[in-house]
Amino acid sequence: IGAAAIALSLSGGNNSTSDTTVAGGSAEYQPVTVTGEALPALGDGMTDPALGAKAPALSGARFNGSEVTITPGTTGKPTMLVFLAHWCPHCNREVPRLVEWNDKGLVPEGMRVVGITTGSRDDQANWPPSEWIQSMNWPFDVMADSENADAARAYGVDGYPFMVILDSQGNVVKRTSGEHDLNEITEIVNDAVGIKA
């Protein structure tokens, strides 16, 4: 299901300068602290080695520096993390579908959705990611990954876009990489959280 993801190298950003601040005070990279064991890479997706594993906690920030924490299993509600790269054509097609998924009221009640901008590069399209995600009308919370892609590494991201769905206890119930249409997104999420069609 869905288009192939863009494979990635998590070697960090390709900033030509050490200054990651753009006009308006947005920092395109933010420090990320990972607590817990990192998940293995998804690989071919046929059998996910992380299914059932406790997801690591992330402590980071939005582009304006305000704190964002992802502490799986502490709210008693499911969580979906969406790892996105501003330059990725698949992400640029997927984000409007996720916006539509939200606008149509298809997000399961109580589910927290967080977009994590990662793999950011100032030599690629749609830089800076803070302006890109805003221009896409992203309706959910957002976290900026570190320049070393610490959040992406912690969740075993190996392509974009990359979705991770956690159950109410903070365990991985689904990871998927690549584009999905609106019906596929709805089906994947509902199946992961136990909603029957």
C-alpha positions as CSV (number, residue, x, y, z in Angstrom):
1,I,0.0,0.0,0.0
2,G,1.3,3.5,-0.8
3,A,4.2,4.8,-2.7
4,A,7.8,4.0,-1.9
5,A,9.5,6.2,0.6
6,I,12.5,8.2,0.0
7,A,15.5,6.5,1.7
8,L,17.6,8.7,3.8
9,S,20.9,9.2,5.4
10,L,20.8,10.4,9.0
11,S,24.1,12.1,8.9
12,G,22.7,15.4,10.1
13,G,21.8,18.6,8.4
14,N,23.7,20.2,5.6
15,N,23.8,23.7,7.0
16,S,26.3,25.9,5.2
17,T,26.7,27.9,8.4
18,S,26.4,27.2,12.1
19,D,23.5,29.6,12.4
20,T,20.2,27.8,12.2
21,T,18.1,30.8,13.1
22,V,16.1,32.5,10.4
23,A,14.2,35.7,10.3
24,G,11.6,35.9,13.0
25,G,13.6,33.9,15.5
26,S,12.8,30.4,14.3
27,A,15.5,27.8,15.0
28,E,15.2,25.1,12.4
29,Y,17.0,22.5,14.5
30,Q,16.3,22.0,18.2
31,P,18.1,19.8,20.8
32,V,16.3,16.5,21.4
33,T,16.8,14.3,24.5
34,V,15.9,10.7,24.1
35,T,15.0,8.6,27.1
36,G,14.7,4.8,26.7
37,E,15.9,2.4,24.1
38,A,16.0,3.4,20.4
39,L,13.8,1.4,18.1
40,P,15.4,-0.7,15.3
41,A,15.0,0.5,11.7
42,L,11.8,-0.6,9.9
43,G,13.7,-2.1,7.0
44,D,11.5,-3.6,4.2
45,G,8.4,-3.3,6.4
46,M,7.3,-6.9,5.9
47,T,7.9,-7.7,9.6
48,D,8.5,-4.8,11.9
49,P,11.1,-5.7,14.6
50,A,9.7,-2.9,16.8
51,L,6.1,-4.1,17.1
52,G,5.1,-4.3,20.7
53,A,8.3,-2.5,21.9
54,K,8.0,0.4,24.4
55,A,8.7,3.6,22.5
56,P,11.4,6.0,23.7
57,A,10.4,9.4,25.2
58,L,11.5,12.6,23.4
59,S,12.0,16.0,24.9
60,G,12.5,18.8,22.4
61,A,11.1,22.0,21.2
62,R,9.0,23.7,18.5
63,F,10.7,26.1,16.1
64,N,10.1,29.0,18.5
65,G,11.9,27.1,21.3
66,S,8.8,26.3,23.4
67,E,9.0,22.8,24.9
68,V,7.5,19.7,23.3
69,T,7.6,16.3,25.1
70,I,6.5,13.0,23.9
71,T,6.2,10.6,26.8
72,P,4.5,7.4,25.4
73,G,2.1,5.7,27.7
74,T,1.7,8.5,30.2
75,T,-1.6,10.0,28.9
76,G,-3.5,6.7,28.4
77,K,-4.3,7.7,24.8
78,P,-2.7,6.7,21.5
79,T,-0.1,8.8,19.8
80,M,0.9,9.2,16.2
81,L,4.3,10.6,15.2
82,V,4.8,11.7,11.6
83,F,8.5,12.3,10.5
84,L,8.6,14.7,7.6
85,A,11.4,16.2,5.5
86,H,10.6,19.6,3.9
87,W,12.4,18.6,0.6
88,C,10.8,15.2,0.2
89,P,8.3,15.1,-2.6
90,H,6.4,12.2,-0.9
91,C,6.1,14.3,2.3
92,N,4.8,17.3,0.2
93,R,2.0,15.1,-1.2
94,E,1.3,13.3,2.2
95,V,1.0,16.4,4.4
96,P,-2.1,17.7,2.6
97,R,-3.7,14.3,3.0
98,L,-3.0,14.4,6.7
99,V,-4.5,17.9,6.9
100,E,-7.6,16.6,5.1
101,W,-7.8,13.6,7.4
102,N,-7.9,16.1,10.3
103,D,-10.4,18.4,8.6
104,K,-12.8,15.6,7.8
105,G,-12.8,14.6,11.5
106,L,-11.2,11.2,10.8
107,V,-8.5,11.4,13.6
108,P,-9.5,9.0,16.3
109,E,-10.9,10.7,19.4
110,G,-8.1,11.5,21.9
111,M,-5.2,10.6,19.6
112,R,-2.3,13.0,19.8
113,V,-0.6,13.7,16.5
114,V,2.9,15.3,16.3
115,G,4.8,16.2,13.2
116,I,8.5,16.0,13.6
117,T,10.5,17.9,10.9
118,T,13.8,16.0,10.4
119,G,16.5,15.6,7.8
120,S,16.4,19.4,7.3
121,R,18.8,20.8,4.8
122,D,19.3,24.4,3.8
123,D,20.4,23.4,0.3
124,Q,17.1,21.7,-0.5
125,A,13.6,22.8,-1.5
126,N,11.2,24.4,0.9
127,W,13.8,25.7,3.3
128,P,13.2,26.6,6.1
129,P,11.0,23.8,7.5
130,S,9.4,26.2,10.0
131,E,7.9,28.2,7.1
132,W,7.2,25.1,5.0
133,I,5.1,23.3,7.7
134,Q,3.2,26.5,8.4
135,S,2.5,27.1,4.7
136,M,1.1,23.5,4.5
137,N,-1.4,24.4,7.2
138,W,-0.2,21.6,9.5
139,P,-3.0,21.4,12.1
140,F,-1.1,19.3,14.7
141,D,1.7,19.9,17.1
142,V,5.2,20.0,15.7
143,M,8.7,19.3,17.0
144,A,11.9,20.3,15.2
145,D,14.5,17.5,15.2
146,S,18.1,18.1,16.1
147,E,20.7,18.6,13.4
148,N,21.9,15.0,14.1
149,A,18.3,13.7,13.7
150,D,18.2,12.3,17.2
151,A,14.4,11.9,17.2
152,A,14.4,10.1,13.9
153,R,17.2,7.8,14.9
154,A,15.4,7.0,18.2
155,Y,12.3,5.8,16.2
156,G,14.2,3.8,13.6
157,V,13.2,6.2,10.7
158,D,14.7,5.0,7.4
159,G,12.5,6.8,4.9
160,Y,10.1,9.7,4.5
161,P,7.3,10.2,5.3
162,F,7.5,7.9,8.3
163,M,4.5,7.3,10.6
164,V,4.7,5.6,14.1
165,I,1.5,4.8,15.9
166,L,1.7,4.0,19.6
167,D,-1.0,2.5,21.8
168,S,-2.3,4.0,25.0
169,Q,0.5,2.2,26.9
170,G,3.2,3.7,24.7
171,N,4.0,0.5,22.7
172,V,4.6,0.5,19.0
173,V,1.5,-0.9,17.2
174,K,2.4,0.3,13.6
175,R,5.2,1.9,11.7
176,T,5.0,2.7,8.0
177,S,7.1,4.5,5.5
178,G,6.0,6.1,2.3
179,E,2.9,7.9,0.9
180,H,-0.6,6.8,1.6
181,D,-3.9,8.2,0.3
182,L,-6.6,9.4,2.6
183,N,-8.4,6.1,2.8
184,E,-5.2,4.2,3.5
185,I,-4.2,6.7,6.3
186,T,-7.7,6.2,7.9
187,E,-7.5,2.4,7.5
188,I,-3.9,2.2,8.9
189,V,-4.6,4.3,11.9
190,N,-8.0,2.8,12.7
191,D,-6.6,-0.7,12.5
192,A,-3.7,0.2,14.7
193,V,-5.9,1.6,17.4
194,G,-8.6,-1.0,17.2
195,I,-11.4,1.0,15.5
196,K,-13.6,-1.3,13.4
197,A,-14.8,0.0,10.0
